[in-house]
């Protein structure tokens, strides 16, 4: 870290030159205006040789000390070309400067933290904002996928995920066992629904909060970073504007030949032959539970037992060498996907009102056969000014979704010692008739099962299509309201409220002809002398029911103050908020289900039965349960920043969070989290005369964010069950023992960043170096086993990490 700071200091010193301030000899007067003769306020004005600097006032006027002749007057303003005026003699009158609009005009960029908006040029924290033009040009029904590859610090994990692992991370991992997903904020409040329900057509801006100074205002929910989404609004005194979007996107089938590690049929068979000759499969071939072995192993075993000649065995095996299961999958289970999107929105406003209304419809067909997605979206937002200084707002967002998925594809695995299906499997003969493939059990066993009273135990992939489907219907509603009152210039009070609710019932219907149902019924059959004498699971289909719902409310009161005088600018907020989130879940499973009559049969979920042919014991899964959580939070927060002369900004924030999770020791119920930051606009210094850099800014921040593991509590918790293997009676298993020291996780982060721009900001970018240190992370510690508990879960772990975010933007084409 010391080397990095010294390096940054060296870079800064290498591109600036310090000169002694001369004495004042003459006051230069001037006026800055646009080509339309409109005065330009806030223009930055520098006399290079005299070393003086000022900013034009509201009328575009300026006065500054001129102490050297000749001198160069340099004027810059956002959205205009930088201009230089040579001062050869002492002017006899006011210097008039007309600025030309820049072809690379930049609008003032603001970033949103979810509590306030601020100019990015005065922000000390590390923010990332995707290019809106690129974001809008991408076609997708969800917001997150459109952020990939255009948002620095955002990492997408497309591999296998753990139980609490998110596919999306900001600056890597920050916890071990707790939820590691970033906080999603929509229109200033945390969003508890499915992020895929946010329509990209309604998005106005997205800001990713990466470091402590940017995200610490969110306290214990900001440990994994924050993504702030602001949706579109209407404007006061805006004529009605109507926008309509329609997109249809077609996709090729997935490239199943992309995997460079795939072992083709010929090589796979060679490996099988080698392993067979080495005796690898000998135990499996005499196993009385008939584990699955591939057709090649069956043929080699028949040859060894004298049932096949060597030439016949070689002929059959060689026929497999030209097969490729990827071609079979592509032909029968994948198709060209397409997305259809339609959206229309109306926005506008009068003298005291503004409105925004949007309606959207999406229809997607996935690449896997039987996978579909539909969404209907409604979004409305209105503001009203009934009296002077009072602003009222109300919003409604409603989403209804439907998803269907055919699970036949997930069933295509061999089982046993095979991680996946063998590469020479064939699903149909030359006439298109379905063929069986090996699954779970040896072919000879599966073929003879019906002779012993079992249901057909063979697996035909092509017959499975449409027999194992999941249908999910979801709905989410978000209602927000608020009132803001301006007490005096710069001082405003605001009360905001949001209610959010949603449910997602999912039904999985497994047809009685499916392999899943037949296999389960067969395994739990009553067998005597190798023959079926009864069924513990009634013959029929299986219906799995899951219904999860949630509702939450947020209430916030906030005071905000901002003021600008001379070279000073101050902005501050302070507030209190309460939040409650309640979830509810119900699940059940019906056996022997007939979808035509809705009738199912009874099963014994208590007793344990001997399974066939494994001879293991298991109970019939009931999948019946009721779950629920209730979380309450209360928070106090504040944030303030001070800017002097548009060159130096100092920021600080603090937040105290309390929750119903930690009720054992009062001093652990709440946790203070804080951050501080400093920004230095080097390019605005009087001594800075570089014509190479148009922007050079240094940022340093440090602070703490937090996180919460909702899977543990400070008191003893149990998990009850009726399925004791020995007695069948009700049992209880300890989830965690009392832990009065349980507290929040905390992550400290240091961020050092440089923002730069060349020319007229044709090339801009930033370099951020960060180090983070997680303390009090949830982890496991060993305990004396004589207590009956072998380990304690608590705040025993820590984590260190770091990295760099490098962003370079190049504007290669000037747009007039």
Secondary structure, 3 states (H helix, E strand, C coil): CHHHHHHHHHHHHHCCCCCCCCCCCEEEEEEEEECCCCECCCCEEEECCCCEEEECCCCCEEEEEECCCCEEEEEECCCECCEEEEECCCCCCCEEEEECECCCCCCCCEEECCCCEEEHHHCCCCEECCCHHHHHHCCCCCCHHHHCCCCCCEEECCCCCCCCCCCEEECCCCCCCCCCCCEEEECCEECCCCHHHCCHHHEEEEEEECCHHHHHHHHHHCCCCEEEEEECCCCCCCCCEEEEEEEEEECCCCCCCCCCCCCCHHHHHHHHHHHHHCCCCHHHHCCCCCECCCHHHHHHHHHHCCCCCHHHHHHHHHHHCCCCHHHHHHHHCECCCEEEEEEEEEEEECCCEEEEEEEEEEEEECCECCCEEEEEEEEEEEEECCCCCEEEEEEEEEEEEEEEEEHHHHHCCCECCECCCCCCCCCECCCCCECCECCCECHHHHHHHHHHCCCCCCECHHHHCCCEEEEEEEEEEEEEEEEEEEEECCEEEEEEEEEEEEEEEEEEEECCCCHHHHHHHHHCEEEECCEEEEECCCCCEEEEEEEEEEEEEEEEEEEEEEEEECCEEEEEEEEEEEEEEEEEEEEEEEEEEECCCCEEECCCCCCCEECCCCCCEECCCCCCEEEEEEEEEEEEEEEEEEEECCCEEEEEEEEEEEECCCCCCHHHCEEEEEEEEEEEEHHHCCCCCCCCEEEEEEEEEEEEEEECCCCCCCCCEEEEECCCCCCCCCEEEEEECCCCCCCCEEEEEEEEEEEEEECCCCEEEEEEEEEEEEEEEEEEEECCHHHCCCEEEEEEEEEEEEEEEEEEEECCCCCC
